[in-house]
Amino acid sequence: MSDARIEQLITSGFIGVGAPGFPSEGVPIDNNVWLVGNDEQVMIVDAGHDAAAIETAVDGRDVLGILLTHGHQDHVDAAADVAKALDTHIYLHPADLFLWQNVYGELLPDFELEDGAAFRVAGTEVLTRHTPGHTPGSVCFVLPGLDTVLSGDTLFQGGPGATRWDYSSFPEILSSIDRQLFTLPGATQVLPGHGASTSIELEIPAMEAWRARGQ
């Protein structure tokens, strides 16, 4: 029997520092870092802003890997330091390698994530679902045994993630949500990369309104 649980850590930092269209100091943002495991072992889902805080939250447990929902800076910029400090590996979908390289240059993640990739931690399964749209390599992690999906920036309380970049696609993110997430049981808890949780059954009724919105 699994004794796995999900722990939330909120880290704070900035995005867009020195980038066109942003203030020179960037824009402050809070990120959800999720730890899946028990008292002995964990997997980290996303690693933004604050490596020391993530290491403290791990609290000496065996880290089986760092799973990244996508390659945006605020989700990955602590990953390399955490991986080095905790002697673990980083997993990223290859379609987001170009975003990772904006942060890390020639340093590469350890392993590629693909749709259907499965992991096991503390007796519970973690399943990868490719959900492009926010970024080409966005993924979500389904935990059937905990009735939960870790949705990154694909699905939030109240709608899909942003698609304002040239590499993003609003129709594609809606298709990803419809095919990969709205097929999950309605009671599935949705834990996103920022902000509050929701559930599949609470978001399904809004799909047609999102589609009509068209962006």
Sequence and secondary structure as in RCSB ss.txt:
>XXXX:A:sequence
MSDARIEQLITSGFIGVGAPGFPSEGVPIDNNVWLVGNDEQVMIVDAGHDAAAIETAVDGRDVLGILLTHGHQDH
VDAAADVAKALDTHIYLHPADLFLWQNVYGELLPDFELEDGAAFRVAGTEVLTRHTPGHTPGSVCFVLPGLDTVL
SGDTLFQGGPGATRWDYSSFPEILSSIDRQLFTLPGATQVLPGHGASTSIELEIPAMEAWRARGQ
>XXXX:A:secstr
    EEEEEEEEEEE TT TTS TT EEEEEEEEEEE SSEEEEE   S HHHHHHHHTT EEEEEE S   HHH
HTTHHHHHHHHT  EEE GGGHHHHHHHHTT   SEE  TT EEEETTEEEEEEE TTSSTT EEEEEGGGTEEE
EETTEETTEE    STT  HHHHHHHIIIIITTS TT EEEESSS  EEHHHHGGGHHHHHHH  
